[in-house]
Amino acid sequence: MTGFAALHAIGKTRSDAGDPAASINPATGEEVGRFPAGGKAEAEAAIAAARRAFDTTLWPRAPRERQMALLRWADAMERDLPQLAELLTLTNGKPLAHSKGEMAGAISEVRYYAGLTRHNPGHAMEVAPGEISVMLREPIGVAGLIVPWNAPAVLLVRSLAPALAVGCSTVTKAAPQTALFTAACMAPLIDDPEVPAGVVNLVLETGHEVAETLVASPDVDVISFTGSNLVGQRIMAAAAPTMKKLSLELGGKSCCLVLDDADMEAIAPKLAAAATIISGQQCTAARRVLVHESRYAEAKAALAQALSGIRIGNGMDAGTAMGPLIDARSCDAVWREIEAAFEAADEVVLRGERMPGPDGSAFMSPSLVATRDDNAGFVQEEIFGPLLVIEPFADEAEAIAKANNTLYGLSASVWTNRADVAWRLARALRDGTVWINDHNKLFAEAETGGYRRSGIGRLHGYDALMDFCELKHVYQNVGVVGG
């Protein structure tokens, strides 16, 4: 869905005012289409519509209607999957096969939350004879959703679907790079005549006014944001005066712990794929590989070979394994950080490069650097691109100490054939998700989120519902028969 079709989808939203802004294909530098870029006025109108819908309609109290709305949306996305996947690749750059996989995951997740729509129970207890306490999980109100560009289907669904499932009304702010896709993806839900007006709103922008308005508004009860730690801190500060609830998934610096019994030849391609997922632009992407010192030299060679063998190109071309970064500006910024890592590292094992391409394209090949200093800046800071760092360790204690020496705590993985070792290390790692002999396995049923500066709350899974709920205690002394 490109050109007129994508723009038509945007025109169906309730915030189609604003000057047209261009969406650029990061593989070609060409314009994919245009979208209306709004600002504070459009954000305020959307918030007002969402507030009215929550306060005056039966949407918050109608779980069966909410379930059917989510199921209709999933069916519409499944019907349009080929066109949506193509638009995702054209605006984001990722390989078309990855876009199709992301769409399938998003559709599955909408159906998962459709099932949970009719099962969001509280609990009841008799605290003393005849004294009844009932705990109810109620929708919090208006949810402001700030969605990033790196996985715009799944990261939209994992906040929008649970918010709607529990009965919230919503205002979504899409990333400008993938605004065309988000608008097309949400169009069937916004157009659904059985969803009350104002329940689902989408506002597009190229700057920050819309997001800032959502965060500051007293009529928005919860903000769900996925993005960088720095922006998350700013959201927390701006939301403080209204004391709104926050659901934040922020940065990560995922470690992969490779034990001395690991099959290096077999796992190197898996680690390379984990490091270059979405061109390294995923918060759970493999960033650091900690290898037992007895396998260190072997691991460097195997990882360099695996990374250098990744086929880079236009996501629409068959066989492409890694597309461009999201845009030329981001590519420039990431490359400066990688060049600084080259200077500071003990060894540059694989020196990537800015790759030639059409004007406005954003191609870069992967890099691998080695260090023994886990306090180095390039080890501690999240670099949102295809840079992998390899570090040696002597024993389990040192591996855990190095892996936990970070401000983040989003995800990690352990690679070994010994189940007891794998579980022992997984429990010692201070991360919200730990994979054993795998990496980047994310799905609807399993909650994700981080320790420490990697965020607040959980998305995916049953517990994601709580990010959009309040817990209400209702008490009554009803007495006892004959009392």
KOLKEKE-285360 format. One record per residue (C-alpha): residue number from 1; x, y, z. Coordinates in nm, 2 decimals. Layout:
! KOLKEKE-285360
> NUM X Y Z
...
END
This chain:
! KOLKEKE-285360
> 1 0.00 0.00 0.00
> 2 0.19 0.30 -0.13
> 3 0.13 0.64 -0.27
> 4 -0.24 0.73 -0.29
> 5 -0.36 0.42 -0.11
> 6 -0.14 0.49 0.20
> 7 -0.24 0.86 0.20
> 8 -0.60 0.76 0.17
> 9 -0.56 0.54 0.48
> 10 -0.43 0.84 0.67
> 11 -0.72 1.05 0.56
> 12 -0.95 0.81 0.74
> 13 -0.80 0.89 1.08
> 14 -0.94 1.16 1.31
> 15 -0.63 1.37 1.28
> 16 -0.57 1.43 0.91
> 17 -0.49 1.80 0.95
> 18 -0.14 1.94 0.92
> 19 0.12 2.01 0.65
> 20 0.22 1.72 0.43
> 21 0.55 1.56 0.52
> 22 0.75 1.31 0.31
> 23 0.82 0.95 0.40
> 24 1.15 0.84 0.26
> 25 1.26 0.48 0.17
> 26 1.60 0.44 0.35
> 27 1.72 0.19 0.09
> 28 1.67 0.42 -0.21
> 29 1.63 0.77 -0.07
> 30 1.30 0.80 -0.27
> 31 0.98 0.93 -0.14
> 32 0.73 0.66 -0.05
> 33 0.44 0.90 0.01
> 34 0.33 1.19 0.22
> 35 0.14 1.22 0.55
> 36 -0.02 1.51 0.73
> 37 0.21 1.63 1.01
> 38 0.01 1.77 1.30
> 39 0.11 1.94 1.62
> 40 -0.03 2.05 1.96
> 41 -0.38 2.14 1.82
> 42 -0.43 1.80 1.67
> 43 -0.30 1.63 1.98
> 44 -0.54 1.82 2.20
> 45 -0.83 1.74 1.97
> 46 -0.75 1.37 1.98
> 47 -0.71 1.37 2.36
> 48 -1.05 1.55 2.40
> 49 -1.21 1.29 2.17
> 50 -1.06 1.00 2.37
> 51 -1.17 1.16 2.70
> 52 -1.53 1.19 2.58
> 53 -1.53 0.84 2.46
> 54 -1.40 0.70 2.78
> 55 -1.63 0.91 3.00
> 56 -1.96 0.89 2.80
> 57 -1.97 0.56 2.61
> 58 -2.01 0.20 2.73
> 59 -1.68 0.10 2.57
> 60 -1.50 0.06 2.92
> 61 -1.78 -0.18 3.03
> 62 -1.83 -0.38 2.72
> 63 -1.57 -0.66 2.70
> 64 -1.75 -0.87 2.44
> 65 -1.77 -0.57 2.20
> 66 -1.41 -0.49 2.26
> 67 -1.31 -0.85 2.19
> 68 -1.50 -0.85 1.86
> 69 -1.34 -0.52 1.75
> 70 -1.00 -0.66 1.81
> 71 -1.08 -0.98 1.62
> 72 -1.21 -0.77 1.32
> 73 -0.89 -0.57 1.33
> 74 -0.68 -0.88 1.32
> 75 -0.88 -1.02 1.03
> 76 -0.84 -0.70 0.84
> 77 -0.46 -0.70 0.89
> 78 -0.44 -1.06 0.78
> 79 -0.64 -0.98 0.47
> 80 -0.40 -0.69 0.39
> 81 -0.08 -0.86 0.51
> 82 0.11 -0.86 0.18
> 83 0.05 -0.48 0.12
> 84 0.12 -0.39 0.48
> 85 0.44 -0.59 0.48
> 86 0.55 -0.42 0.17
> 87 0.48 -0.08 0.31
> 88 0.66 -0.17 0.63
> 89 0.97 -0.26 0.43
> 90 0.95 0.05 0.21
> 91 0.93 0.29 0.51
> 92 1.16 0.10 0.76
> 93 1.40 -0.08 0.53
> 94 1.40 -0.43 0.69
> 95 1.39 -0.73 0.46
> 96 1.04 -0.82 0.33
> 97 1.05 -1.16 0.49
> 98 1.11 -1.00 0.83
> 99 0.82 -0.75 0.77
> 100 0.59 -1.04 0.68
> 101 0.70 -1.22 1.00
> 102 0.64 -0.90 1.21
> 103 0.29 -0.86 1.06
> 104 0.21 -1.23 1.14
> 105 0.33 -1.17 1.50
> 106 0.13 -0.86 1.54
> 107 -0.19 -1.03 1.41
> 108 -0.13 -1.32 1.65
> 109 -0.09 -1.07 1.94
> 110 -0.41 -0.88 1.86
> 111 -0.60 -1.21 1.88
> 112 -0.42 -1.30 2.20
> 113 -0.55 -0.98 2.37
> 114 -0.89 -1.03 2.21
> 115 -0.90 -1.35 2.41
> 116 -0.80 -1.18 2.73
> 117 -1.06 -0.90 2.68
> 118 -1.31 -1.12 2.85
> 119 -1.08 -1.24 3.13
> 120 -0.94 -0.95 3.34
> 121 -1.06 -1.06 3.68
> 122 -0.99 -0.93 4.03
> 123 -1.04 -1.12 4.35
> 124 -1.26 -1.12 4.66
> 125 -1.21 -1.22 5.02
> 126 -1.38 -1.21 5.36
> 127 -1.14 -1.03 5.58
> 128 -1.35 -1.08 5.89
> 129 -1.69 -1.23 5.96
> 130 -1.93 -1.06 5.72
> 131 -1.68 -0.81 5.59
> 132 -1.63 -0.85 5.22
> 133 -1.34 -0.69 5.02
> 134 -1.36 -0.71 4.64
> 135 -1.06 -0.61 4.42
> 136 -1.16 -0.49 4.07
> 137 -0.92 -0.42 3.78
> 138 -1.06 -0.12 3.60
> 139 -0.94 0.06 3.28
> 140 -0.73 0.36 3.38
> 141 -0.88 0.59 3.12
> 142 -0.71 0.76 2.83
> 143 -0.39 0.59 2.71
> 144 -0.12 0.78 2.52
> 145 0.09 0.55 2.31
> 146 0.42 0.67 2.16
> 147 0.53 0.41 1.91
> 148 0.88 0.38 1.76
> 149 0.99 0.30 1.40
> 150 1.20 -0.01 1.44
> 151 0.92 -0.27 1.48
> 152 0.61 -0.05 1.42
> 153 0.36 -0.33 1.39
> 154 0.45 -0.54 1.69
> 155 0.54 -0.24 1.91
> 156 0.21 -0.07 1.82
> 157 0.00 -0.38 1.89
> 158 0.17 -0.47 2.22
> 159 0.05 -0.14 2.38
> 160 -0.27 -0.06 2.17
> 161 -0.42 -0.41 2.20
> 162 -0.40 -0.45 2.58
> 163 -0.51 -0.09 2.63
> 164 -0.82 -0.15 2.42
> 165 -0.87 -0.50 2.57
> 166 -0.91 -0.36 2.92
> 167 -1.14 -0.07 2.81
> 168 -0.92 0.23 2.77
> 169 -0.96 0.49 2.49
> 170 -0.64 0.57 2.31
> 171 -0.43 0.83 2.13
> 172 -0.14 0.69 1.93
> 173 0.16 0.90 1.82
> 174 0.34 0.73 1.54
> 175 0.71 0.77 1.45
> 176 0.74 0.99 1.15
> 177 0.97 0.75 0.96
> 178 0.69 0.48 0.96
> 179 0.39 0.70 0.99
> 180 0.25 0.58 0.65
> 181 0.26 0.22 0.77
> 182 0.11 0.29 1.11
> 183 -0.18 0.48 0.95
> 184 -0.25 0.20 0.71
> 185 -0.22 -0.06 0.98
> 186 -0.47 0.12 1.21
> 187 -0.71 0.23 0.94
> 188 -0.95 -0.07 0.97
> 189 -0.97 -0.02 1.34
> 190 -1.03 0.35 1.32
> 191 -1.29 0.30 1.05
> 192 -1.48 0.02 1.24
> 193 -1.84 0.16 1.27
> 194 -1.89 -0.05 1.58
> 195 -1.61 0.11 1.77
> 196 -1.74 0.44 1.94
> 197 -1.59 0.76 1.79
> 198 -1.29 0.88 1.99
> 199 -1.19 0.54 2.13
> 200 -0.91 0.50 1.87
> 201 -0.71 0.81 1.76
> 202 -0.39 0.85 1.56
> 203 -0.19 1.17 1.54
> 204 0.12 1.21 1.31
> 205 0.40 1.46 1.34
> 206 0.76 1.52 1.24
> 207 0.86 1.70 1.56
> 208 0.78 1.65 1.93
> 209 0.48 1.87 2.00
> 210 0.23 1.58 1.99
> 211 0.43 1.36 2.22
> 212 0.50 1.65 2.46
> 213 0.12 1.73 2.47
> 214 0.03 1.37 2.55
> 215 0.28 1.35 2.83
> 216 0.18 1.68 2.99
> 217 -0.20 1.65 2.95
> 218 -0.40 1.60 3.27
> 219 -0.66 1.42 3.06
> 220 -0.41 1.14 2.96
> 221 -0.40 0.88 3.24
> 222 -0.11 0.66 3.12
> 223 0.17 0.69 2.88
> 224 0.32 0.38 2.71
> 225 0.65 0.46 2.54
> 226 0.92 0.25 2.38
> 227 1.25 0.42 2.30
> 228 1.57 0.55 2.44
> 229 1.66 0.59 2.81
> 230 1.72 0.96 2.77
> 231 1.38 1.02 2.62
> 232 1.23 0.80 2.89
> 233 1.38 1.02 3.16
> 234 1.24 1.33 3.00
> 235 0.90 1.17 2.98
> 236 0.92 1.08 3.35
> 237 1.00 1.44 3.44
> 238 0.73 1.59 3.22
> 239 0.47 1.35 3.35
> 240 0.55 1.41 3.72
> 241 0.32 1.71 3.77
> 242 0.01 1.50 3.66
> 243 0.14 1.19 3.84
> 244 0.02 0.98 3.54
> 245 0.10 0.61 3.52
> 246 0.40 0.52 3.30
> 247 0.48 0.21 3.10
> 248 0.84 0.25 2.96
> 249 1.05 0.01 2.77
> 250 1.38 0.18 2.72
> 251 1.74 0.09 2.61
> 252 1.94 -0.22 2.65
> 253 2.29 -0.36 2.61
> 254 2.22 -0.73 2.58
> 255 2.49 -0.97 2.68
> 256 2.54 -1.32 2.53
> 257 2.73 -1.54 2.77
> 258 2.91 -1.82 2.58
> 259 3.05 -2.10 2.79
> 260 3.35 -2.31 2.72
> 261 3.14 -2.61 2.60
> 262 2.95 -2.41 2.34
> 263 2.96 -2.52 1.97
> 264 3.11 -2.20 1.83
> 265 3.07 -2.28 1.47
> 266 2.70 -2.35 1.52
> 267 2.62 -2.05 1.74
> 268 2.82 -1.78 1.56
> 269 2.56 -1.73 1.28
> 270 2.29 -1.71 1.55
> 271 2.47 -1.45 1.74
> 272 2.54 -1.25 1.42
> 273 2.17 -1.26 1.33
> 274 2.09 -1.15 1.69
> 275 2.33 -0.85 1.65
> 276 2.21 -0.74 1.32
> 277 1.83 -0.78 1.36
> 278 1.67 -0.46 1.22
> 279 2.03 -0.36 1.13
> 280 2.11 -0.36 1.50
> 281 1.83 -0.12 1.57
> 282 1.64 -0.33 1.83
> 283 1.67 -0.27 2.20
> 284 1.71 -0.65 2.27
> 285 1.97 -0.70 1.99
> 286 2.29 -0.87 2.09
> 287 2.54 -0.60 2.18
> 288 2.81 -0.78 2.39
> 289 2.94 -1.14 2.36
> 290 3.11 -1.26 2.67
> 291 3.32 -1.57 2.59
> 292 3.52 -1.81 2.81
> 293 3.88 -1.72 2.76
> 294 3.96 -2.07 2.64
> 295 3.74 -2.00 2.33
> 296 3.81 -1.63 2.29
> 297 4.03 -1.65 1.98
> 298 3.80 -1.90 1.81
> 299 3.50 -1.69 1.89
> 300 3.65 -1.38 1.73
> 301 3.72 -1.56 1.41
> 302 3.38 -1.73 1.39
> 303 3.19 -1.41 1.47
> 304 3.39 -1.21 1.22
> 305 3.32 -1.47 0.95
> 306 2.95 -1.49 1.03
> 307 2.90 -1.11 1.04
> 308 3.09 -1.05 0.72
> 309 2.87 -1.31 0.54
> 310 2.55 -1.13 0.61
> 311 2.39 -1.02 0.28
> 312 2.31 -0.65 0.30
> 313 2.08 -0.48 0.05
> 314 1.73 -0.34 -0.03
> 315 1.47 -0.51 0.18
> 316 1.26 -0.57 -0.13
> 317 1.53 -0.78 -0.29
> 318 1.52 -1.16 -0.24
> 319 1.79 -1.29 -0.02
> 320 1.86 -0.97 0.17
> 321 1.93 -1.05 0.54
> 322 2.00 -0.70 0.66
> 323 1.86 -0.37 0.52
> 324 1.96 -0.01 0.58
> 325 1.94 0.19 0.90
> 326 1.63 0.39 0.94
> 327 1.76 0.71 0.77
> 328 2.07 0.88 0.66
> 329 2.09 1.11 0.97
> 330 2.07 0.81 1.21
> 331 2.33 0.63 1.00
> 332 2.57 0.92 1.03
> 333 2.52 0.94 1.41
> 334 2.57 0.57 1.46
> 335 2.88 0.56 1.24
> 336 3.04 0.83 1.44
> 337 2.99 0.62 1.76
> 338 3.13 0.31 1.59
> 339 3.44 0.50 1.47
> 340 3.50 0.61 1.82
> 341 3.47 0.25 1.93
> 342 3.73 0.15 1.67
> 343 3.97 0.40 1.83
> 344 3.91 0.29 2.19
> 345 3.89 -0.09 2.15
> 346 4.17 -0.33 2.21
> 347 4.12 -0.48 1.87
> 348 3.91 -0.41 1.56
> 349 3.82 -0.76 1.46
> 350 3.59 -0.67 1.17
> 351 3.58 -0.31 1.05
> 352 3.25 -0.23 0.90
> 353 3.19 0.06 0.66
> 354 2.94 0.31 0.54
> 355 2.82 0.14 0.22
> 356 2.76 0.32 -0.11
> 357 2.40 0.35 -0.23
> 358 2.16 0.60 -0.38
> 359 2.14 0.95 -0.24
> 360 1.96 0.95 0.09
> 361 2.01 0.57 0.16
> 362 2.15 0.45 0.49
> 363 2.35 0.13 0.44
> 364 2.62 0.01 0.68
> 365 2.80 -0.32 0.73
> 366 2.84 -0.48 1.07
> 367 3.15 -0.43 1.29
> 368 3.31 -0.64 1.56
> 369 3.55 -0.50 1.83
> 370 3.73 -0.68 2.11
> 371 3.80 -0.54 2.46
> 372 3.88 -0.65 2.81
> 373 3.75 -0.33 2.97
> 374 3.38 -0.37 3.05
> 375 3.37 0.00 3.17
> 376 3.47 0.13 2.82
> 377 3.22 0.38 2.68
> 378 3.13 0.17 2.38
> 379 3.06 -0.12 2.62
> 380 2.84 0.08 2.85
> 381 2.65 0.30 2.61
> 382 2.37 0.17 2.38
> 383 2.49 0.21 2.01
> 384 2.18 0.16 1.80
> 385 2.34 0.00 1.50
> 386 2.53 -0.31 1.38
> 387 2.82 -0.31 1.63
> 388 2.91 -0.62 1.84
> 389 3.16 -0.62 2.12
> 390 3.34 -0.94 2.23
> 391 3.49 -0.97 2.58
> 392 3.67 -1.27 2.75
> 393 3.59 -1.40 3.10
> 394 3.77 -1.66 3.32
> 395 3.49 -1.81 3.52
> 396 3.11 -1.79 3.60
> 397 3.16 -1.52 3.87
> 398 3.35 -1.29 3.63
> 399 3.10 -1.35 3.35
> 400 2.81 -1.24 3.58
> 401 3.00 -0.95 3.72
> 402 3.08 -0.82 3.37
> 403 2.73 -0.88 3.23
> 404 2.57 -0.71 3.53
> 405 2.81 -0.41 3.51
> 406 2.56 -0.20 3.31
> 407 2.30 0.06 3.37
> 408 2.05 -0.15 3.17
> 409 1.88 -0.48 3.23
> 410 1.65 -0.56 2.94
> 411 1.77 -0.90 2.81
> 412 2.05 -1.14 2.79
> 413 2.13 -1.50 2.67
> 414 2.33 -1.79 2.79
> 415 2.49 -2.04 2.55
> 416 2.59 -2.38 2.70
> 417 2.49 -2.75 2.68
> 418 2.48 -2.78 3.06
> 419 2.13 -2.71 3.19
> 420 2.23 -2.65 3.55
> 421 2.49 -2.39 3.44
> 422 2.24 -2.22 3.21
> 423 1.98 -2.18 3.48
> 424 2.23 -2.08 3.74
> 425 2.36 -1.80 3.52
> 426 2.01 -1.70 3.41
> 427 1.90 -1.65 3.77
> 428 2.21 -1.44 3.84
> 429 2.17 -1.21 3.55
> 430 1.98 -0.89 3.63
> 431 1.77 -0.88 3.32
> 432 1.40 -0.89 3.24
> 433 1.44 -1.16 2.98
> 434 1.71 -1.43 2.96
> 435 1.72 -1.68 2.67
> 436 1.90 -2.01 2.68
> 437 2.07 -2.11 2.36
> 438 1.87 -1.86 2.17
> 439 1.82 -1.48 2.14
> 440 1.55 -1.24 2.05
> 441 1.26 -1.48 2.10
> 442 0.97 -1.25 2.17
> 443 0.61 -1.35 2.15
> 444 0.26 -1.24 2.27
> 445 0.24 -1.47 2.57
> 446 0.56 -1.38 2.74
> 447 0.60 -1.04 2.92
> 448 0.90 -0.83 2.83
> 449 1.05 -0.54 3.01
> 450 1.36 -0.43 3.19
> 451 1.54 -0.40 3.52
> 452 1.71 -0.07 3.62
> 453 1.72 0.19 3.35
> 454 1.57 -0.04 3.09
> 455 1.22 0.07 3.19
> 456 0.91 0.04 3.40
> 457 0.63 -0.21 3.36
> 458 0.58 -0.50 3.12
> 459 0.44 -0.54 2.77
> 460 0.33 -0.86 2.60
> 461 0.17 -1.13 2.81
> 462 -0.11 -1.12 3.07
> 463 0.07 -0.87 3.29
> 464 0.06 -0.60 3.02
> 465 -0.30 -0.55 3.10
> 466 -0.20 -0.41 3.44
> 467 -0.01 -0.13 3.27
> 468 -0.35 0.01 3.16
> 469 -0.55 -0.07 3.47
> 470 -0.62 0.06 3.82
> 471 -0.69 -0.17 4.10
> 472 -1.00 -0.07 4.30
> 473 -1.09 -0.21 4.65
> 474 -1.46 -0.21 4.73
> 475 -1.56 -0.30 5.09
> 476 -1.88 -0.38 5.26
> 477 -1.98 -0.52 5.60
> 478 -2.28 -0.74 5.51
> 479 -2.30 -0.91 5.84
> 480 -2.36 -1.28 5.90
> 481 -2.68 -1.48 5.93
> 482 -2.78 -1.49 6.30
> 483 -2.50 -1.25 6.39
END
